[in-house]
Structure formats: C-alpha cells, structure tokens
Amino acid sequence: MRKRLFPFFLTAGLLLLSFLASIPQVFGQSVSLNLPVYGDYMRRQQLLGNLSETSSFMIRPLYPKEVFDKSNGLDLDETFTDEDLSDFNFSTKDNKGRFQLLPLMIRSQFNGAYGFGINDGPMIPNKGMQYLINAGVYFEYGPLSIQLQPEVLHASNQYFQGFPLDHWESTWLQYYEWLNTADIPERFGGSPYTYLSLGQSSIRLNLGEFSLGISNENLWWGPGRKASLLMSNHAPGFLHLTLNTRKPVQTAIGSFEGQLIAGKLQSSGFEPPHQNYAFAGTPLYVPKRSDEDWRYLSGLVLSYQPKWLPGLFLGFSSVSQMYHTDMNHLADYLPVFNGEKGPESITRPDVDKRNQLSAGYFRWMDSSGHFEFYGEYGSNGNSRSLYDFLINPDKNRAFSFGFSNLIPLKREQEFFQIGMEMTQTGQTVREVILARNSWYTHPHVRHGYTHKGQVLGFGYGPGSNVISLDAAWVKGFNRLGFELEYINHNNDFYYKRFEEIKDWRRKYVDIVPSLLAEWRFDNLLVSGKFQYVNTLNYKWYLENHPEIYFVPGLDQTTFVAQIGLSYLIR
C-alpha cells in the first residue's frame, strides 16, 4: 500500500509546486509563540479595534502582514523600523523579494526548589537557571519564503525532590500505571541539559491565502489565552508538513481559516523516576518502544466566522498519533477523515492503535466593548459513536472557558484589563478514572500525547484542573498586573488511588500568586513574571499520625522568576 501511494503523492506534490512557483506573490513572516509580549499585545489591539476583527486567534502562529494588512508583520504600528534607512530589513530591487532580520530573543527562568511552569517552549522542569535564545532571518522571493529561526536551550537541571520514595509500595504501583502510559519525566537526566533545535523555522510556498511547506514551529489551536487542549507551546516545536491558511478565506457565507498537518513526534530519551522499583518481585516500569520507533501525528483544525454574526468564531480540531511501524492503511495517514466509529463494546484493533483527540470551540469578541468570551470542549477518543456521546457527554471530556475585558481609564490609551480562565482535564466519570483513561495518556501509544517529554496540549498534564484570575494596567505594549492560579494536579490519579483507602486529605494543590510586568523601551521589549508557588501535599504525600486525622502534608514553596528580552532590529 505504501509503495503504491508514494508515486501518487510525489507526482501530485511536484505538479502543485510547479504551479505555485509560477505565481508571483509576497508574504510575511510568522510571529513566534515563544516571543514575549507580542502575542498578547496583538490580541489586545484586536479587542480595541486597532487590528482587523477577521482573525479568530484560534490558529496560531499568526501572519500579521497578511491577516492585518500591514507592510511589516513585526512592526504593526510602524514605529520599530524605517525600512528606507534600514540595512537589515529591505526589499529586493525588483520588489519581488524581501529580507528581514528576526527579533533577537533571550528568555531566562529561575526555579528555586522544584520544576514549575507551562507554555515555555523547549524549557524543561528544572531547578536553578535555564536560558532560551532565539534569533534568525526571514527571506521571501515570489511564492517562496524561508524562515530560519533556531533555538538553543541550556538548563542547570539541578536535583530536586520528585515523587517521594516514602510513599507506600501500593501507591508507587498505581503511580506507575500513569508513568507507563505517558512520556513525562520528572527530571531530564542528572546533569546540565542543552537542547539545540530548528526552533521556529519553516520553508513554504504560498498562493493567495494558502501556504504549503515544512515547519518546526510551535502551534496553538483553540481560543484560550493560557491553555489549549490539543496544541500549545508547552513542548518544543516538532517537524511537520503543513497546508494552512495565512489569512481568513472570504466566502459568501463567511470566512474560514484552517490547517492540515502531518508531523513526527519523538521521545524524551529519559526514564521515569526509580525505574528499578519492584512490587511483589515484579518491576513496576514497563519500557516503552525504542527512540527509533517515532510517532506519526496528523491533525486538522478549522475555524469559521459566520457572515451574519460579526465577532463570533466557531472551530473544530482533531489529532491522531500512532507509532509509524504500526501504519498500514491510508486511514492511518489521514485518520481525521476516518469514519470508523461504533459501540465501545466492539473491539477494533487498528483503531485502538491510534491515540485520538478532538475539540470544538468558540470565541466571541466585541471590539466596541473591548470584550471576549471563549470556550473549548474536547473528547479523548474519536471512535465513539454519536449515540454514545449523547448518552454520556461527560465521559472522556475536557474543557476550558475564559473571558477578557479591557476597561478604559481616564488617560488616553490606558486600560484596566481583567480576565479569568478555567481548564479541566480531570475526569468525573468513575469508570474512566478506574480504567486510567486520562487525557494525554494511552494504553498502546504509551509515550502519550507528548513530544520530547512534554505534553503538546495543556501543560499541567493528565487529570489536572486549573482556574486563574488576572488583572492589569495596560497601555500599548506596556502591562503591569497580578495573577492568581489554583492548580489541582492529576485528580484522576488522586481519586483512583486514595478513594479506595478513603483518604481524602491528599489533593496535590498549588496556589500561585504572580506579578506581571511588560514594557517597551524603544526597540527592546522586556517582560517579567515573578511567582510564589505555595504547594500543599506535594506529590500527594503526607505523614499519618495515629491520633490526628487532619495533619499537614508535604507542603513546600518555591520562587519562580521569568525574564524575557526581545530586540526588534531596525
């Protein structure tokens, strides 16, 4: 089957490339999800009515030059660069090409006691300092565009306490039932960690609103500001083929955005903690497939803005991953179009080899009121029939809801921003919890929904529930504010393990107040986030007392500081 399909795809691809090469179009660079300040700034500007309301912000990275009809996608207000005087950002003499130096970005993060943090790209769970550096160039000529934007990470990766050895053996036994179905190491080895990657690089051919290419960029699917169920920038970017829109496609019934990808996911290369631990003479750790048996990921996302309802965006996304050595049929390459659904009582071995997730979402924004409300609902497993879903929609589900509002202040262009977001991947159906059928884990694809040891979707991982509140003063690029997060880690493990022994004291919770600061100094964007993490019952651990039931658990605190510097070259 593979040999018969390959010539067909090769011929079709060559014909498409030759057609695209004959179209003289000019396009702009994307804005990296790992670039501090800029993404939130664009979203605020849309709520203020200063940028086009046609973009859903539900499929990222964005291409601001096309979406917002600007001459320079990184200079939306035309105050960073004077292209007539710039030696680094210019068009070719025939006006068919363009060269641009991309922003130089340096991000640092300090963790005082143990690993904490999400949506930080290739950064890892780390104690001590870690640094992420990103720089590059962008070139386009006619329909061809090349973006070279590598990333290098260095982390001190000092020792910190993980899942305590003092837990009962039966607790370790059940904890390993999660560790064996996802590749989420507590610590990335026992020495300083360095990671060099293609980062946010891509090579593309562009035609009108569409783009076809190879990319390593981080992707974000969904309307959330802080969380996404299927695609976020929590993990490093992964290599993928992509066919996507670069701006909304206008039709008689409204506008559409979309992306179709086929990518390669890799393991972390690190073992879980205490992999030699045994229970009743049996090793708890079940080794996963080798690093050479990489996983194939396919995905589809679509967004629709109805013509009759300005400001409303509706979307759907679906992903499927499986080990590449298990792929035998066309449906394995494009499972998002696969209609194999049926009763859960019927076993379908080919379908069961796939880890499938899907989500539907909406975003409603009103620039006159500077307000947005959004939500996402996801299902773990695409093979359920519609009947099964309607009978029990809460089964295998996850969801996220949030809002943001900019309230004008007396001084011109100054606003008070308030927002809230709630995300839940923890399950409420008993049989799902007992079966350990958590989000981002899988009984066959036992690396789980991860790349390089980090979850591709919601950064706090399987079974976690989070609510966050934020408030800030904002003016242009500048923002000063406060955020409060309540994080309940892996409730699925908590209920599976501690319900049977009727011990309800052990929820693993973080309460995290944060100070936020973002400021523009000419062409330099500076961002800072300072967090005090107050952890209750770290890793679900507490010491029992023979006479006192409510005793303090393993409560810990840590300080996390993140500093980002981005220089937009003139």
SVG drawing of the C-alpha trace seen along z (x, -y; Angstrom):
<svg xmlns="http://www.w3.org/2000/svg" viewBox="-28 -61 54 73">
<polyline fill="none" stroke="black" stroke-width="0.4" points="0.0,0.0 2.8,-2.5 4.7,-1.8 1.6,-2.4 0.7,-5.6 4.2,-7.2 4.4,-7.8 0.9,-9.3 1.7,-11.8 5.1,-12.6 3.6,-13.4 0.8,-15.5 3.3,-17.3 5.6,-18.2 2.7,-19.4 1.5,-21.6 4.9,-23.0 5.5,-23.9 2.1,-25.7 2.9,-27.6 6.3,-28.6 4.7,-30.4 2.6,-32.7 4.4,-36.0 3.1,-36.6 4.7,-38.2 4.0,-37.1 5.3,-37.9 6.9,-36.0 5.0,-34.4 5.2,-35.7 6.7,-33.0 4.5,-31.8 7.7,-31.9 8.2,-35.7 7.4,-37.5 4.8,-40.4 3.9,-40.4 1.2,-37.8 -0.8,-39.3 -0.3,-42.8 -1.8,-41.8 -4.8,-40.2 -5.4,-43.4 -5.1,-45.5 -7.8,-43.5 -10.1,-43.9 -9.5,-47.7 -10.5,-47.7 -7.0,-48.7 -6.4,-45.4 -8.7,-43.5 -11.5,-41.6 -11.4,-38.8 -8.7,-36.8 -10.0,-34.2 -6.8,-34.0 -7.7,-30.3 -5.0,-29.0 -1.5,-30.3 1.2,-31.3 -0.3,-34.4 1.0,-36.0 0.3,-39.7 1.3,-41.1 -1.5,-39.2 -4.1,-39.0 -3.9,-42.6 -2.8,-44.0 0.4,-45.6 3.6,-46.3 5.7,-44.7 4.3,-41.9 6.6,-42.7 6.0,-46.5 2.3,-46.8 2.3,-50.4 5.2,-51.4 7.4,-52.7 10.1,-50.0 11.7,-50.2 12.3,-52.7 12.7,-50.4 14.1,-53.3 17.1,-53.6 17.4,-50.0 20.4,-47.8 18.7,-44.7 15.1,-44.9 14.7,-45.7 13.1,-44.6 14.9,-43.4 15.5,-45.8 12.8,-44.2 10.3,-44.3 9.6,-40.6 11.6,-39.7 12.3,-40.7 15.0,-40.2 14.5,-40.7 16.4,-40.0 14.0,-38.5 13.9,-39.6 16.7,-38.5 15.1,-36.9 16.5,-35.8 14.4,-34.2 15.6,-33.1 13.8,-31.3 14.9,-30.6 13.2,-27.9 14.1,-27.9 13.2,-24.4 11.5,-22.3 10.2,-22.3 7.2,-24.6 5.9,-26.4 4.0,-25.9 3.8,-27.3 7.6,-27.9 8.5,-26.0 11.6,-23.8 12.2,-24.8 12.1,-21.8 11.1,-21.1 14.2,-22.5 15.6,-23.6 18.0,-26.5 18.6,-28.7 17.7,-28.0 18.1,-30.1 16.4,-30.1 17.9,-32.0 16.2,-32.6 17.3,-34.5 17.1,-34.3 16.4,-35.6 13.5,-35.7 13.7,-35.7 11.0,-35.6 11.0,-35.8 7.9,-35.4 5.9,-32.5 8.9,-31.1 9.5,-32.0 12.3,-30.8 12.3,-31.4 15.4,-30.3 14.9,-30.8 16.7,-28.2 16.5,-27.9 19.1,-26.9 18.2,-26.0 20.6,-25.5 19.3,-24.4 21.3,-23.8 18.9,-20.9 19.8,-20.6 18.4,-17.8 15.0,-18.3 12.7,-16.0 10.2,-14.2 7.6,-11.5 8.7,-10.6 10.2,-7.1 8.4,-7.1 5.0,-6.6 3.5,-3.1 4.5,-0.4 0.9,-0.2 0.9,-3.9 4.0,-3.5 2.3,-0.7 -0.6,-2.8 1.5,-5.9 3.5,-3.8 0.3,-2.9 0.3,-6.6 4.1,-6.7 3.9,-3.7 1.3,-5.4 2.9,-8.8 6.5,-10.1 6.6,-12.9 9.8,-12.6 10.1,-14.4 13.7,-15.4 15.6,-15.4 18.6,-13.4 21.1,-14.0 23.4,-16.7 23.0,-20.1 20.8,-19.9 21.4,-21.6 18.9,-21.4 19.5,-22.8 16.7,-22.7 15.3,-24.2 13.0,-26.3 10.5,-28.4 12.0,-27.7 10.0,-26.9 10.2,-26.7 7.0,-27.5 5.4,-28.0 2.5,-30.5 -0.5,-31.0 -3.1,-33.6 -4.4,-32.9 -2.8,-29.4 0.6,-28.1 2.3,-24.7 5.5,-23.8 7.7,-22.2 7.9,-23.7 9.2,-23.2 7.2,-26.0 5.1,-25.7 1.4,-25.5 -1.6,-26.8 -5.1,-25.6 -8.0,-26.9 -9.2,-30.2 -7.5,-30.1 -5.1,-32.7 -3.4,-30.4 -4.5,-26.8 -5.2,-24.7 -6.4,-21.1 -4.7,-19.9 -1.9,-22.3 0.1,-24.8 3.7,-26.0 4.3,-24.0 6.5,-21.5 9.2,-22.2 8.1,-22.6 8.1,-19.4 8.9,-18.9 5.7,-18.7 4.3,-19.2 1.6,-21.8 -1.1,-23.1 -2.7,-26.2 -4.3,-29.5 -2.3,-32.6 -5.3,-34.9 -9.1,-34.2 -10.6,-33.0 -13.7,-35.1 -16.8,-33.3 -20.4,-34.1 -21.3,-32.6 -18.4,-34.0 -14.7,-33.5 -12.7,-30.3 -9.2,-29.5 -7.6,-26.1 -4.6,-23.9 -3.7,-20.3 -0.5,-18.8 1.5,-15.6 4.3,-15.5 6.9,-13.5 6.9,-13.2 9.9,-11.9 10.5,-10.6 12.4,-12.4 15.0,-9.7 14.8,-9.8 13.4,-7.2 10.8,-7.8 11.9,-8.1 13.2,-5.0 12.6,-2.8 14.2,0.2 11.5,0.1 9.7,3.5 6.4,4.6 6.0,8.2 9.1,9.1 7.7,7.5 9.3,4.4 6.9,1.5 8.4,-0.1 7.4,1.3 9.9,0.0 8.4,-1.9 9.3,-1.4 12.7,-2.5 13.5,-6.1 13.8,-4.9 10.1,-4.0 8.9,-7.6 5.2,-8.6 3.3,-9.9 0.9,-12.7 -1.8,-14.0 -4.1,-16.9 -6.8,-19.1 -8.2,-22.4 -10.9,-24.6 -12.3,-27.9 -15.5,-29.6 -16.7,-33.2 -20.4,-33.4 -21.1,-36.4 -24.2,-37.3 -22.7,-37.2 -19.6,-39.5 -17.2,-38.8 -18.3,-35.1 -15.8,-32.3 -16.6,-28.6 -13.9,-25.9 -13.1,-22.2 -9.8,-20.4 -8.8,-16.7 -5.5,-14.9 -4.3,-11.3 -1.0,-9.8 0.4,-6.2 3.8,-4.5 5.0,-4.7 5.7,-1.0 2.0,-0.3 0.9,-2.2 -0.6,-0.1 -3.6,-1.9 -4.5,-5.2 -6.7,-5.9 -3.5,-5.8 -2.1,-8.7 -5.3,-10.8 -7.3,-9.5 -9.0,-12.9 -11.2,-11.8 -11.7,-8.3 -15.3,-7.4 -14.6,-4.2 -16.9,-4.8 -19.1,-2.3 -20.2,-0.9 -17.5,-0.8 -18.2,2.9 -16.8,3.8 -13.0,4.2 -11.3,2.6 -7.6,3.4 -6.5,1.0 -8.4,-1.9 -7.2,-1.1 -3.6,-1.6 -4.3,-5.3 -4.3,-7.9 -7.1,-10.3 -8.3,-13.6 -10.7,-16.2 -12.1,-19.5 -14.8,-22.1 -14.5,-25.7 -15.9,-29.2 -14.7,-32.8 -17.0,-35.8 -15.4,-39.2 -16.8,-42.7 -14.3,-45.5 -16.8,-48.2 -16.9,-46.8 -13.3,-45.6 -14.5,-42.2 -14.1,-38.5 -15.6,-35.3 -14.3,-31.9 -14.5,-28.2 -13.2,-24.8 -14.7,-21.3 -12.6,-18.2 -13.2,-14.5 -10.5,-11.8 -11.1,-9.2 -12.6,-10.0 -14.0,-6.5 -17.1,-7.0 -20.4,-6.9 -22.7,-9.9 -25.2,-7.9 -22.5,-7.1 -21.6,-10.8 -25.2,-12.0 -25.8,-9.4 -22.8,-10.5 -21.1,-13.6 -19.1,-14.0 -17.2,-10.8 -13.5,-11.3 -14.1,-15.1 -12.0,-18.1 -13.0,-21.7 -11.7,-25.3 -13.6,-28.6 -12.5,-32.2 -13.0,-35.8 -11.0,-39.1 -12.2,-42.7 -10.4,-46.0 -11.9,-48.8 -11.0,-52.4 -9.3,-54.6 -9.3,-58.4 -5.9,-58.8 -5.9,-58.2 -5.0,-54.7 -4.8,-53.4 -6.9,-50.4 -7.6,-48.1 -7.7,-44.5 -9.4,-41.8 -9.6,-38.1 -10.4,-34.6 -9.7,-31.2 -10.7,-27.7 -9.4,-24.4 -10.3,-20.9 -8.8,-17.7 -9.6,-15.7 -12.4,-13.1 -15.7,-12.9 -17.0,-9.5 -16.0,-6.7 -15.3,-4.0 -12.9,-6.3 -10.9,-7.0 -10.8,-3.4 -9.7,-2.5 -6.9,-5.2 -8.2,-6.6 -6.8,-10.1 -6.1,-12.9 -2.6,-12.7 -2.1,-9.0 -2.7,-5.9 -2.5,-2.2 -1.0,-1.4 0.8,-4.6 2.5,-4.6 4.5,-7.7 1.2,-9.5 0.4,-12.8 3.9,-14.3 6.9,-15.4 10.4,-15.4 9.0,-14.6 6.4,-17.4 2.6,-17.4 1.6,-19.0 -1.7,-20.4 -2.5,-21.6 0.9,-22.0 -0.2,-20.8 -0.8,-17.4 -3.2,-14.5 -6.1,-14.9 -5.3,-18.5 -7.8,-21.3 -6.8,-24.9 -8.6,-28.3 -6.8,-31.6 -7.7,-35.2 -5.7,-38.2 -5.9,-42.0 -3.5,-44.5 -3.0,-48.1 -2.1,-48.2 -1.1,-50.8 0.2,-49.7 3.0,-47.2 3.2,-48.1 1.4,-46.0 1.7,-45.8 -0.5,-43.3 -1.3,-40.5 -2.4,-36.9 -3.6,-34.2 -3.7,-30.5 -5.3,-27.5 -3.8,-24.2 -5.1,-20.8 -2.6,-18.2 -3.7,-14.9 -7.0,-14.4 -7.5,-11.1 -4.6,-9.6 -5.8,-11.1 -9.3,-9.5 -8.0,-6.2 -5.5,-5.7 -6.9,-7.4 -10.7,-6.7 -10.2,-3.0 -8.5,-3.7 -10.9,-6.6 -8.1,-9.1 -9.4,-12.5 -6.7,-14.6 -4.1,-14.3 -5.0,-16.5 -1.9,-17.9 -2.6,-21.6 -0.6,-24.7 -1.7,-28.2 0.3,-30.7 0.2,-34.5 2.2,-36.2 3.4,-39.7 3.5,-40.5 5.5,-43.3 5.9,-44.1 7.5,-47.3 8.7,-48.7 12.0,-50.6 12.3,-51.9 13.0,-48.6 13.5,-46.5 10.6,-44.6 11.1,-43.5 8.9,-41.0 8.9,-39.6 6.8,-37.2 7.5,-36.6 5.7,-33.7 5.4,-32.4 4.3,-28.8 2.7,-27.5 2.3,-23.7 0.1,-21.7 0.6,-17.9 3.5,-17.9 3.1,-14.7 0.1,-13.7 2.3,-12.9 1.6,-13.3 2.8,-11.6 0.0,-9.7 -0.5,-10.4 -2.1,-7.7 -4.3,-10.2 -4.7,-13.2 -6.5,-12.8 -6.0,-16.3 -2.3,-16.7 -0.1,-18.9 1.2,-17.1 4.5,-17.6 3.9,-21.3 6.6,-23.2 7.2,-26.6 9.3,-27.9 10.0,-31.1 9.9,-31.3 11.3,-34.3 11.0,-34.6 12.7,-37.4 12.4,-37.9 14.2,-40.3 13.3,-40.8 15.1,-43.2 13.4,-44.1 16.3,-45.0 15.9,-48.3"/>
</svg>
